Amino acid sequence: MANRTLGTRQKLVFRGPEKGVAKTPRNPFVVPALQRKAGPHEQTPGGKRQAEKRALARQLQKLPGARSGGSGS
């Protein structure tokens, strides 16, 4: 029974706006959730520190007489 075609059973239907189906989702809770989608989140404090450290390393590399390579502290 698992290998039968969809001939006598439920047909495979592609739903979407191009097929004329209504644009409102079936779940009524989806619409408010989509309307309050947030933008990009703020970077974490650790991420900010790492970005600042990388920016400082880039600036130090641009200085004349800067040594190449090495992550020495």
C-alpha angles and dihedrals in degrees: 000000000000093000098053119121124244090253097111099020135060113324121232107250126187110214123198145119092276090061094057097256116147114270095228114096122239093240108073092204093062096071097060090043092054092047094056097047109149126229125236114320124240119266116258119251090250090051091050091051092050092048091050091048091051091047091051091049090051091051092048091051090056093056116102112258093023116155117238124239127351128108095221121157 
